[in-house]
Amino acid sequence: MYTKITVGALTSTLETDNEELISLLYERYRHKDPAAFFNPAVRRGGWDGYKNFFSLQGKFKTGLFNRIVGDLALANIYPKVDWSSLDFNKVLVEDFDIEGIDFFDYQREYIEEALFERRCVIKAPTGAGKTYIMAGLIKALPAQTLILIKSTTLIRQTYEELLNLDFDGRSIGVCFGEGYIHGDIMIASPKSISKLIGTPAE
């Protein structure tokens, strides 16, 4: 059976001559939105209330790569993987320790898993130290960084916290309604960024 995954920065594609495999993955990664009942589109009959994370064309968000490969392995299917569209010159580094931060074990686990997955969503309760987790990830990524935050208060708070940390010489910048300070690590609101690039914020 022919099976290949082409990995993209945001979206990846599974190609196979097994149509049943595509259908099975489509159903597996199709979930009912718990709030669908309240959506006007559902009430009008324009949407069935399901979110599809794997399309019938074999497309899926790259963040699901490891899960999908794991599902395929359970069925003894090992696809050829094409990584050629990604730039691996900027590799992730293992050192994310920052002077002044004593990471808790769970924070280290979050950071390590995020670096392993390369892209993910981290959900943590208030007071869990999400800013420190983010700081660890920034330290481990040798690249320019953009942090988007909606709340002006949180933008100021995050800027002040990161400003006191050492990211190997990378500077901290901020961009929101009250001004702009350039930095290698930029903290901004979506509205401010949209103004800079000339597109409407969602």
C-alpha angles and dihedrals in degrees: 000000000000113000127164135165119204107201119214131182092255108002130035130192131218114208120192141149089225107092091182090061091055091050093049093051091045090056094042093054096042115100135178113243105238090216095046093109090067095049114106091216090060092048090051090050093243094118131033093215095247127125114213116210094174119044129215085246089062096252122142140159110274090234087074093056097105093046093050093046088050091052090050091049090056086061091046091251115139111182127206106251122214112202096166096112092061126082109229094174088097099061125186113255123219097222110091098147114128126196109248096028122094102191119215116232093254091051090053090049091052092050095045093048092047091051091048093049091043090212130033148130116259115205117190133156126252110287095025091116100251091165090058091047089052090047090054091052092048090051091052094050113076094205144086110281136208120199116192118202126170099203117079090208092054091046091056092043094049092045092053093047096048092043089069095052130085115238096177093280097314112138127231119234135182135203125185141117096302100050153311131261116178119229143155087245109046125197112195147150119250089239092055092049091048090055091051095051095035100241129117118259117237 
